[in-house]
């Protein structure tokens, strides 16, 4: 079984796919820090950031439609709050713009906040999609472990990935049982049924997790994840980090003094 969001591009091959997971993780994390720390008024720096991310997406050969669909899932939630900032209050310092509709105005500082949030969020999400689309989940966990991430975080991620199918099947069975009893969700007082379902799902999940843990302990589980064979960093991994991060750092230093 596969996760649509993480594994929809599994089986593909490209220069980015062949990079060591550690190189990609370090590159993405460092690029995110550099982008987030860039002042929002340096638009030319963001242009170079986006060109670098776009070049990596092209080299990865990920389907453009798949990347766009994944961004549509995440970006609207990130921008939901920031989209209203320009309308909250007029800007006493920078001024604002009148929309010509009922005296509505937007402030310049609010628009800057919206731009800052949108630019950095889209850049970060595109890199996360690149990382997840070119690295299998087991190799991603292996990379985190080799980079000395806390074991508890790695275990939580591995169990979430492995057993989300079980929870999805449980929800589907509960939904079928609900609908077979005539539930249509058309009236407000029927929301009580959804509340009961959430409570039942929590109790079932908790009970199933205990049974899974007991079964794993009885088979010798000692709290450690069964990792893939150790991998080595190669020259192409170092070249990727030097070129990508070199571009990001040089842009940050030169264009945002």
N, C-alpha and C positions, 0 to 999 in steps of 0.2 A: 504494500500500500504506500501511497505517496501523499505528501502535503501539497496541495495545489500552489500555495503561495511560495513554498521553499523549493519544491522539487519539479516544478513544471518544465524547467529547462535542463533537467538531469540527462546525462548521456551526450551532451554537446561537447565540443572540443574547440579550443582557441588558445592563443598565447596567454590570455588571462586565466583560463581554466588550469593551465599547466603550472602556474605559479604556486609556490608553497603557501599554505594557509596562513602561516605566521607573517609572511611578507605582506599579504593582502590585509590582514587584520591591523598590523602596525601602520600601513599606509592609510587605511581608512580612518583609523582613530586619530592619527596625526593631522590628516587633512581636515577632519571635522573641527579639531581644536583651532587650527589656523583660520578656518573660515569663520567660526563663531567669534573669534577675537578680532576680526576685521571690522573697523568702523563702517557703518552702513552708508556713509556718504562717499566712499571710494568705489564708485560704480565700475571703474575700469578693472579693478582688482577682481570683482565678482565675475566680470566677463571672462577673464583668464581662467578663473576657477571652473567656470562652466565649460569652457573649451577643453580643459584638461579632463573633466569628468566625461564629457561627450566623446572625446577620443578613446577613453578607456571602454566606454560602452560599445563603440564601433568595433574596437579590437576584440571585445568579448564575444561578438556575433550573437548577442542576445536578441531575440525577436523584438522589434520596436513596439509591436502591439502588446506583447506581454509586459514589457517595462511600463508602458503607458497605463495599462489596466491596473497594475500594482500601485502606481503612483496615485491613481484616482481613488484607490481604497483608503490611502493614508492621508494624503494632502488636505482634503476638505476638513478633516477633524482638527488638523494642526492650525488651519487658517480660520476656523470658525470664530474664535474669540478675537483674534487680531483684526478681522474684517470690520469690526464695529468700533475700533479705537478711533479712527479719524472723525467719527460722529459724536464722540462723547462730550467734548467741550472745545470752545474756540481757543486758538493758540494766541496768547497775548504777546508773545515775542516774535514768532515767525510769521504770524498772520494765517490766513486761510483762504479758501476758495468757496464762492457761493455757487450752489447748484441750480439756483433759479427756480426751485420748487418749494413753495411754502417757507421761504427763508432758511432752508437747510444749508448748512455749510460744513466743510471738512477742513480740519486743521493741517498745516504743513507738518508739524511734528507727529501728528497721528498718522499721516500718510507715510512718513519716514519709518515709523514703527511697523506699519503694515508691510512695507517693502523689506525691511530688515528681517522680519519673521518669515515672509514668503521666500526670499532669496536663500536664506540659510537653511530653512526647512526642506525646500526642494533639492538643494545641493546634498544635504545629508541623506535624504531618502533615496536619491539616485545612487549614492555610494553604497548604501545598505542593500539596495536591490542588486547592485553589481556584485557585492560580496556574497550574498546568499545565492545568486543565480549562477556563480562560477565556482562555488565551493560546496561540496556535499556536506550535509550536516555532521556526519561522523568526523570528517576531516576538519570541519570548523571547530568541533569540540576538542579534537586533538591539538589544533593550533592554540586554542585557549589554554590548554593544559601545559603545553610546551612554553608558553609565555608566563606561566606561574600565576594564572588566575585562580581564585579560591575554588577548592574542590566542591564546596557546597553549591556554588553557583553553577558549575558545570553539571553536577548531578541533577539539579532542578531543571536545567535546560534539557538534559537528555531524557528525563522522565516525562516532561511535558511533551516533547516531540514524540516519544514512543507511545504514550497512552492517550493522546488526544483523540485517536480513532475510537478507543473504547468509550470515552465520554460522549463522542458524537453519536455513536450507535445507541447509547443509552437515551440520549435526548430524542432521537428519532423514534425509538420504541415508545417513549412516553407520549410523544406527539401523536403517533398512530392510535394509541389507546385513548387519548383525549378526544380526537376527532371521531373515533368510532362511537363515542357516547353522545354525539350530537353537538359538540362545541363548535361554534362558528366565530366567536370573538366579536360580535356585532354590538354588544351592549356593555355599558360601563360596569355593571355589577358582575359581569363575567370575568373581570380582571382578577377576582378572588381565586379563580381556577389557576391562573398563571402563578399567583403567589404560592399556592399549594404545590405546583409543579417545581418551582424553584427550591422550595424547602425539601421536597422529596428527592430532587436531584442531588442536593448537597449531602443528604444522609446516605443515599446510595453510593455516591462517589467516595465518601469517607469510609464506608464499610468495605467497598471494593479495594480501596487503597490499602487498608489493613490486611485483607486477604492476599493481595499481591506481595506485600512486604513479607508476610509470614512464609509464603511460597518461595520467595527469593532467598530468605535466610536459611530455609531448610535445604536449599541447593548450594549453600556455601557463599552467599553474598556477604562481603565484608565492607561495604561502603565505597568501593572503588569501581570506577567505570572500566569496562573492557575496551581498551583503546586499540587503535590501529597500529601496525608496525611503525617504528620511529622513522621519520623522514629527515632529509638533510636539505639545508639551504644551498642553492646553486648560484652560479654567476648571474643567471637571468633574474633571480629574485633580488639580488643586490642592485642590479641595473634598474629594475623597476622602481625600487625605493629611492635610488639616487635621482632618477629622472623625474618621477612624479613629485616626491617631496621637495626636491631641489627647485622645481618650478613653483610649487606652492610657497615655499619659504622665500624664494627670491622675489616673488610677486608681493608677498606680505611686507618685506623689508623695503623694497624699492618704491612701491606705489602707495604705501601707508606709513610714511615716516613718522 
